[in-house]
Amino acid sequence: MPKEYTRRNFIKISAASALGASSFMHLSCGLFPDFDVIIVGGTIFDGSGRPRVKSDLGIRDGVITAMGELKDRSARKKIEADGLAVAPGFIDFHSHSDDELLLGGEAQSKIRQGVTTEVLGQDGESMAPLNPKMKERMMERLKNRYEIETDWDDFAGYLRTLEERGMITNAASMVGQGTLWEYVVGEDDRPATPEEIEKMKNLAKVAFSQGAYGISSGLEYTPGSFASTEEITEICRSMEGHGIYSTHMRNEDDTVIEALQEAIQIAHGSGVALNISHIKASAKRNWHKLLDILRLLNEARASGMQVTCDRYPYIAYNTDLSALFPLWSRDGGSEKFVARLQDPSLAHRLRADVMAKIEKLGGWHAVMVSSIPDNPNRGQYEGKNFEELSRDGTDPYSLLAELIIQENGGGSMVGFAMSEENTAKILSYPYCMIASDASSLAVEGKLRKGNPHPRSFGTFPRVLGKYARDEELMKMEEAIRKMTFLPAETLGLKDRGYLKKGLIADVAVFDPNSVIDNATWSEPHQYPSGIPYVLVNGKLVIDQEKFTGQLAGKVLRIS
């Protein structure tokens, strides 16, 4: 049908005939604006890494429909962006908001950083598939922690639940190798049978058919850590050469080189792309290994493999308190782990293993209690390191064991184990994505909890403000590429991560002169500054640094 006879234009023509041309022009601008949202006067960073350009941006029906000189065009909402940067919404490739996004508009710490898409199901743990025992445990946790009563056992159910409850950002999810292992093999340290491996592969294929992207692993965590290199390779073959294996490697300190070689072997052997999660050389005695790590990544890429990594812009990691204990002590799940902590016959062996880990970190001052939600006296522990907590003569090892026992094997920590120099080298690596490795939290309500790692609140503005602008570690264009186009390309998202006519309007508008993180180690619950507008699927979710109430996020499913 010719353009002049579309329904919209037929109505316009009829209105013009009835009102006269001048009156119609005024009416048309009010009833039929050119755009839903127009961003005028800004500087476009399109995500590709190419130089910035001055341009306006027009959005209609959730899509970028025009770029160029648009200041005289009409829109329902006009954003004056003079002096501001206009970029694709940031994609957090390694996120742990699997629970928190179920709370809809409460999960604000990522959207306020300009993040419009979170990639869930990381470190080998995903929200599906669930066998009856796993389902009962997860539903109980969600009810006790967040008062969420829901029900699912597969990816279709989880993703549908996210959509039904309303999402503040978009979300995609990996399927966890550890989750597959627990579903089929259980929590005991033993090899999988050929039949069990085939069942895990079939479960993974079902997850892919329901929308999951790739497979993640967390090989320092049980029970996924009990799998051998060959077993993981075989499970990754379920992707049939068309997915990505994203791994928290088996080790990130003393044997990090061997762990990286294993990760490359798994991806190469299964014919899939590889991403190294939160890449690091942990503990001072291993810092020099970073050059070999980057060399191995480059060699793998040179051989034809698709290899990337991700990292947050901080010198400390965040993990479970139980990670200080050896794998053998965690064999069989939380109940058996807690029982071993209380077994006098194992006390000397456990203490020796933990003390070796503490020595590697440089002492008890390098371990800060992050969250112990079940402890009635958590306020006196959270945010403090074990050196501070033992100044009254308390034995730090005994305190550590006591806290974990009270948490039934749980509790989390922050470990200070990396250097600023290495952090800068990693962030500047061309194939390193910026990622938080954290949950989306809040400064109030149910999601203000514990003393979390500040990366939950500050990852992306910290890179833009500290590393790109202030320290000039990389150009602003390159920093944005690592947050947008690179993760979109890595995950296979074709319609976002880049500002171009016809693509989805996920957009972050920030002030390049003032954008910065405000979260600190002692006061992490602080939103960043300098990000006044964020749009998700063309809808304004953050307006002048305030949440509009729009739950505009969508589930992204692999196609």
C-alpha positions in Angstrom: 0.0 0.0 0.0 1.4 3.5 -0.9 2.5 5.4 2.2 -0.1 8.2 1.7 -2.9 5.7 2.2 -1.8 4.2 5.5 -4.3 4.4 8.3 -2.2 7.0 10.2 -2.0 9.3 7.1 -5.6 8.8 6.2 -6.6 10.2 9.6 -4.1 13.1 9.2 -5.6 13.9 5.7 -9.1 13.8 7.1 -8.1 16.1 10.0 -6.5 18.5 7.6 -9.6 18.8 5.5 -11.8 19.5 8.5 -9.5 22.0 10.3 -7.6 23.7 7.6 -3.8 23.3 7.0 -2.5 25.6 9.8 -4.8 24.3 12.5 -4.0 20.7 11.4 -0.2 21.3 11.7 -0.7 22.3 15.3 -3.0 19.3 16.0 -0.7 16.9 14.2 2.3 17.7 16.4 0.2 17.1 19.5 -1.7 13.9 18.5 0.8 12.4 16.0 4.3 13.3 17.2 7.2 12.0 15.1 8.7 10.1 18.1 7.9 8.8 21.5 11.2 10.0 22.8 13.8 12.3 21.2 17.3 12.9 22.6 18.6 16.2 21.2 22.0 17.9 21.5 23.9 14.9 22.8 27.2 13.3 21.7 26.7 9.8 20.3 29.0 7.0 21.3 27.5 4.2 19.1 29.2 1.3 20.9 31.5 0.3 18.1 34.6 2.1 19.5 34.5 4.6 16.6 34.9 8.3 17.4 32.0 10.1 19.0 29.7 12.3 16.8 27.2 15.0 17.5 23.7 13.7 16.7 20.1 13.6 17.9 18.3 10.3 18.4 14.6 9.6 17.7 12.8 6.6 19.2 9.4 5.2 18.4 7.8 1.9 19.4 10.9 0.9 21.3 13.2 1.2 18.3 15.7 3.8 17.1 14.0 5.2 14.0 16.1 8.3 13.2 19.5 9.8 13.9 20.8 13.2 12.7 19.4 16.7 13.0 16.1 16.2 14.8 15.7 19.2 17.1 12.7 20.6 15.2 10.8 17.3 15.2 8.0 16.5 17.6 8.0 13.9 20.4 6.0 13.0 23.4 9.2 13.3 25.5 12.2 15.4 24.6 15.5 14.9 26.5 17.9 17.8 26.3 21.3 16.2 26.2 23.6 19.1 25.5 27.0 18.2 27.1 25.9 14.6 27.7 27.0 11.4 26.2 24.4 9.1 24.5 25.4 5.4 24.5 23.8 2.0 24.1 22.5 0.7 27.3 25.3 -1.3 29.1 25.2 -5.1 29.1 26.4 -6.7 32.3 27.7 -9.9 30.9 28.3 -11.5 34.3 25.5 -10.7 36.7 24.1 -12.5 39.8 20.6 -10.8 39.8 18.9 -14.1 39.3 16.8 -13.7 42.5 16.8 -10.0 42.7 15.2 -9.3 39.2 12.1 -11.2 40.5 11.5 -8.2 42.8 10.8 -5.9 39.8 11.4 -2.3 40.5 13.2 -2.8 43.7 16.4 -4.0 41.9 17.7 -0.6 41.0 21.5 -0.5 41.5 22.2 -1.8 37.9 19.7 0.4 36.0 21.1 3.5 37.8 24.5 2.6 36.4 23.1 2.6 32.9 22.8 -1.2 32.7 19.9 -2.3 30.5 20.6 -6.0 30.1 21.9 -8.5 32.7 23.3 -11.9 31.8 22.3 -14.4 34.6 23.1 -18.0 35.3 26.8 -17.5 36.0 29.5 -19.4 37.8 27.8 -22.7 37.1 24.6 -21.9 38.9 21.3 -21.2 37.2 17.7 -21.0 38.3 16.8 -24.1 36.3 16.5 -26.9 35.6 15.4 -28.1 39.1 14.7 -31.6 40.3 12.2 -31.9 43.2 14.8 -31.5 46.0 16.5 -28.5 44.3 13.1 -26.9 43.7 12.0 -27.3 47.3 15.2 -25.7 48.5 15.1 -22.8 46.0 11.4 -22.0 46.7 12.0 -22.0 50.4 15.0 -19.6 50.0 13.0 -17.2 47.8 10.1 -17.2 50.3 12.3 -16.8 53.4 14.7 -14.2 51.9 12.3 -12.1 49.7 8.7 -13.3 50.5 8.4 -14.5 47.0 6.0 -17.4 46.5 6.3 -18.9 43.0 6.8 -22.2 41.2 8.9 -23.5 38.3 11.2 -26.4 37.5 12.5 -25.5 34.0 13.8 -22.5 32.1 10.5 -21.8 30.5 8.9 -21.4 33.9 11.7 -19.2 35.3 11.8 -16.9 32.4 8.0 -16.7 32.3 8.0 -15.8 36.0 10.4 -13.0 35.4 8.1 -11.6 32.7 5.0 -11.9 34.7 6.5 -10.2 37.8 7.8 -7.3 35.7 11.5 -6.5 35.0 13.5 -3.3 35.5 16.1 -4.4 33.0 16.3 -7.0 30.2 17.7 -10.4 31.2 19.3 -13.4 29.4 20.6 -16.5 31.2 23.2 -19.2 30.8 22.5 -22.7 32.1 24.8 -23.7 34.9 27.0 -26.8 34.6 26.9 -27.1 38.4 23.1 -27.0 38.3 23.0 -29.7 35.7 25.5 -31.8 37.7 23.4 -31.4 40.9 20.2 -32.3 39.1 21.6 -35.6 37.7 24.6 -36.7 39.8 23.9 -34.9 43.1 26.3 -33.3 45.6 28.7 -36.1 46.1 32.2 -36.2 44.7 32.1 -39.0 42.1 32.4 -39.4 38.4 29.3 -39.3 36.2 28.2 -42.4 34.3 27.8 -42.2 30.5 24.1 -42.3 31.0 24.2 -39.4 33.5 26.3 -37.3 31.1 23.8 -37.9 28.3 21.0 -36.8 30.6 22.9 -33.6 31.5 23.3 -32.9 27.8 19.6 -33.5 27.1 18.7 -31.2 30.0 21.0 -28.5 28.5 19.4 -28.9 25.1 15.9 -28.4 26.6 17.2 -25.3 28.4 18.5 -23.9 25.1 15.2 -24.6 23.4 13.5 -22.6 26.1 15.8 -19.6 25.7 19.0 -20.2 27.7 22.3 -18.9 26.2 25.3 -21.2 26.5 26.8 -23.0 29.6 28.5 -21.5 32.6 30.7 -23.2 35.1 32.0 -22.4 38.6 34.8 -24.9 39.1 35.8 -23.6 42.6 32.3 -24.4 43.8 30.6 -27.7 44.5 29.2 -29.8 43.0 30.2 -28.6 39.5 33.9 -28.8 40.6 33.6 -32.5 40.9 33.4 -32.9 37.1 36.5 -33.8 35.2 37.8 -31.9 32.1 36.5 -34.6 29.9 33.1 -34.6 31.5 32.7 -30.9 31.1 33.8 -31.0 27.5 31.2 -33.6 26.7 28.5 -31.6 28.4 29.5 -28.5 26.4 29.1 -30.6 23.2 25.3 -30.2 23.8 25.7 -26.7 22.3 26.7 -28.4 19.0 29.3 -25.8 18.3 26.9 -22.8 18.4 27.2 -21.5 21.9 29.6 -20.1 24.5 31.2 -21.7 27.5 31.7 -19.0 30.3 33.8 -20.3 33.2 34.8 -19.4 36.7 37.9 -21.5 36.3 39.0 -24.3 38.6 41.6 -22.0 40.2 42.5 -18.3 40.0 45.7 -18.2 42.1 48.5 -20.7 42.4 47.4 -22.9 39.5 45.6 -20.3 37.4 47.7 -21.1 34.3 46.8 -24.7 34.5 43.1 -23.8 35.0 43.2 -21.5 32.0 44.7 -24.2 29.9 41.9 -26.5 31.0 39.3 -23.9 30.0 40.8 -23.5 26.6 40.9 -27.3 26.2 37.2 -27.6 27.1 36.1 -25.0 24.6 38.4 -26.2 21.8 37.3 -29.8 22.4 33.6 -29.0 22.3 33.9 -26.5 19.4 32.4 -23.5 21.3 33.4 -20.0 22.1 35.1 -19.3 25.5 34.7 -16.6 28.1 36.8 -16.4 31.2 34.7 -15.0 34.0 36.2 -12.2 36.3 39.7 -13.0 35.0 42.5 -12.4 37.6 45.8 -13.6 39.0 44.9 -13.7 42.7 47.3 -13.3 45.6 50.5 -11.3 45.4 52.8 -14.3 44.7 50.7 -14.9 41.5 50.4 -11.3 40.1 53.3 -11.8 37.7 51.3 -14.6 36.0 49.0 -12.1 34.3 51.3 -11.7 31.3 51.2 -15.4 30.7 47.4 -15.4 31.1 47.0 -12.7 28.4 49.5 -14.5 26.2 47.4 -17.7 26.4 44.3 -15.8 25.5 45.9 -14.2 22.5 47.4 -17.6 21.4 43.9 -19.2 21.6 42.4 -16.3 19.5 45.2 -16.6 17.0 44.4 -20.3 16.6 40.9 -19.3 15.4 39.0 -19.7 18.7 36.5 -17.1 19.8 37.9 -16.1 23.3 36.9 -13.2 25.6 37.0 -12.4 29.3 35.2 -10.2 31.7 36.2 -8.2 34.8 35.0 -5.7 37.4 37.2 -2.6 38.2 38.1 -3.5 41.8 41.1 -5.2 43.5 38.9 -7.4 45.7 36.7 -10.4 44.8 33.4 -11.5 46.4 32.6 -15.1 47.2 31.3 -17.5 49.8 33.0 -17.8 53.1 33.0 -21.6 52.5 35.5 -21.0 49.6 38.2 -20.6 52.2 37.8 -24.3 52.9 39.1 -27.1 50.7 36.8 -28.9 48.2 36.9 -32.2 50.1 35.3 -30.6 53.1 32.4 -29.4 51.0 31.7 -32.8 49.4 28.1 -33.8 49.8 26.4 -30.4 50.3 25.9 -28.0 53.2 24.8 -30.4 55.9 27.9 -32.6 55.5 30.1 -29.5 55.3 28.7 -28.1 58.6 29.1 -31.5 60.2 32.8 -31.6 59.2 33.3 -28.1 60.7 32.1 -29.5 64.0 34.1 -32.8 63.9 37.0 -32.5 66.3 38.9 -35.2 64.4 39.1 -32.9 61.3 39.8 -29.6 63.1 43.5 -29.7 62.7 43.4 -30.6 59.0 40.7 -28.0 58.2 42.6 -25.2 60.1 45.8 -26.0 58.3 44.1 -25.8 54.9 42.3 -22.5 55.7 45.5 -20.9 57.2 47.4 -21.8 54.0 44.7 -19.9 52.0 44.8 -16.9 54.5 48.6 -16.8 54.2 48.3 -16.7 50.4 45.9 -13.7 50.7 48.4 -11.9 53.0 46.6 -12.3 56.3 43.2 -12.1 58.0 42.9 -8.4 57.2 42.3 -9.4 53.6 39.1 -11.2 54.4 36.0 -9.0 55.1 32.6 -10.4 56.1 30.1 -9.3 53.5 26.9 -11.0 54.4 25.7 -13.3 57.1 21.9 -12.9 56.8 20.9 -15.5 59.3 23.1 -14.2 62.1 21.1 -12.1 64.7 24.2 -10.1 65.5 25.3 -9.6 61.8 25.6 -5.9 62.3 28.7 -6.3 64.4 30.4 -8.5 61.8 29.4 -7.3 58.3 31.8 -4.8 56.8 34.6 -5.8 59.1 37.7 -7.9 58.3 38.8 -10.8 60.5 41.8 -9.0 61.9 39.5 -6.3 63.3 37.1 -8.9 64.6 39.9 -10.8 66.5 41.5 -7.8 68.2 39.8 -8.8 71.5 41.7 -12.0 71.4 39.1 -14.1 69.5 40.7 -16.8 67.3 39.8 -15.8 63.7 39.6 -19.3 62.4 37.2 -20.4 65.2 35.1 -17.3 64.5 35.1 -18.1 60.7 33.9 -21.6 61.4 31.3 -20.4 63.9 29.8 -17.9 61.4 29.5 -20.5 58.7 27.9 -23.0 61.0 25.3 -20.4 62.1 24.6 -19.8 58.3 24.2 -23.5 57.7 27.2 -23.4 55.4 26.5 -20.0 53.9 27.7 -16.4 54.3 29.8 -14.3 52.0 33.1 -12.5 52.0 35.2 -9.9 50.2 38.8 -10.9 49.6 41.5 -8.3 48.8 43.9 -10.2 46.6 44.6 -8.3 43.3 46.7 -5.3 42.4 45.7 -2.0 40.8 48.4 -2.5 38.1 47.0 -5.8 37.0 43.4 -4.5 37.2 44.3 -1.8 34.8 46.0 -4.2 32.4 43.0 -6.5 32.4 40.5 -3.7 31.9 42.5 -2.3 29.0 42.7 -5.8 27.3 40.8 -5.4 24.0 38.7 -8.5 24.5 37.8 -7.9 28.1 34.2 -7.0 28.8 33.2 -4.8 31.8 31.0 -6.9 34.1 29.9 -6.5 37.7 29.9 -10.2 38.9 27.2 -8.9 41.3 23.5 -8.6 42.1 21.3 -5.6 41.5 20.6 -4.2 44.9 19.1 -1.0 46.4 19.7 1.7 49.0 16.5 0.8 50.8 14.0 -2.0 51.1 14.5 -5.7 50.8 17.5 -5.3 48.6 19.5 -3.2 51.0 21.3 -6.1 52.7 24.6 -6.9 54.3 27.8 -5.0 53.4 28.0 -5.9 49.7 30.9 -5.4 47.4 30.6 -1.9 45.9 30.6 -3.4 42.4 26.9 -3.9 42.8 26.5 -0.1 42.8 29.5 1.3 41.0 31.1 -1.0 38.3 30.2 0.8 35.1 30.4 4.5 36.3 33.7 3.6 37.9 35.2 2.5 34.6 33.8 5.6 32.8 34.8 8.1 35.5 38.0 6.7 37.1 39.6 4.6 34.4 38.5 6.3 31.2 38.2 9.9 32.1 40.5 10.5 35.1 43.3 8.0 34.5 43.0 7.9 30.7 43.5 4.2 30.8 41.4 3.9 27.6 39.4 6.3 25.5 35.7 6.7 26.5 34.8 5.2 23.1 36.7 2.0 24.0 35.3 1.8 27.5 31.7 2.0 26.1 32.6 -0.7 23.5 33.6 -3.0 26.3 30.2 -2.4 27.9 28.0 -2.6 24.9 29.0 -3.9 21.4 31.5 -6.4 22.7 29.2 -8.2 25.2 26.3 -8.1 22.6 28.6 -9.6 20.0 29.9 -12.2 22.4 26.4 -13.4 23.4 25.0 -13.1 19.9 22.6 -10.3 20.5 21.9 -8.8 17.1 19.4 -6.0 18.0 21.1 -4.2 20.8 24.5 -3.0 22.2 24.8 -0.6 19.3 23.1 2.7 18.4 21.8 2.4 14.9 18.6 3.0 13.1 16.4 -0.1 13.3 17.9 -1.4 16.5 16.3 -1.7 20.0 16.4 1.6 21.9 18.3 0.5 25.0 20.1 3.8 25.8 22.2 5.3 28.6 22.7 9.0 28.8 25.5 10.2 31.1 27.6 13.2 31.8 31.2 12.3 30.8 32.5 15.1 33.0 30.9 14.0 36.2 30.0 10.4 36.0 31.5 8.4 38.9 30.8 5.7 41.4 30.0 6.6 45.0 29.9 3.2 46.6 32.8 2.4 49.0 33.9 -0.6 50.9 32.5 0.7 54.2 29.4 2.5 52.6 28.5 0.5 49.5 24.8 1.4 49.4 25.2 4.5 47.3 24.0 5.0 43.7 26.4 6.6 41.2 26.3 10.2 40.0 26.1 11.6 36.5 23.7 9.1 34.8 20.5 11.1 34.5 18.6 9.1 31.8 18.3 5.4 31.0 15.9 3.9 28.5 15.0 0.2 28.2 13.2 -0.9 25.1 12.5 2.7 24.3 10.9 3.5 27.7 12.3 6.0 30.2 13.2 4.0 33.3 15.5 6.6 34.9 14.5 10.2 34.4 16.8 12.9 35.9 18.4 10.2 38.1 15.0 9.0 39.5 13.2 5.7 38.9 10.0 6.3 36.9 8.3 3.1 37.9 8.5 1.7 34.4 9.2 -2.1 34.3 10.2 -2.1 30.6 12.6 -5.0 30.7 12.2 -8.2 28.6 13.5 -11.7 28.7 16.0 -12.2 25.9 15.9 -15.8 24.5 18.5 -17.4 22.2 17.1 -17.7 18.7 
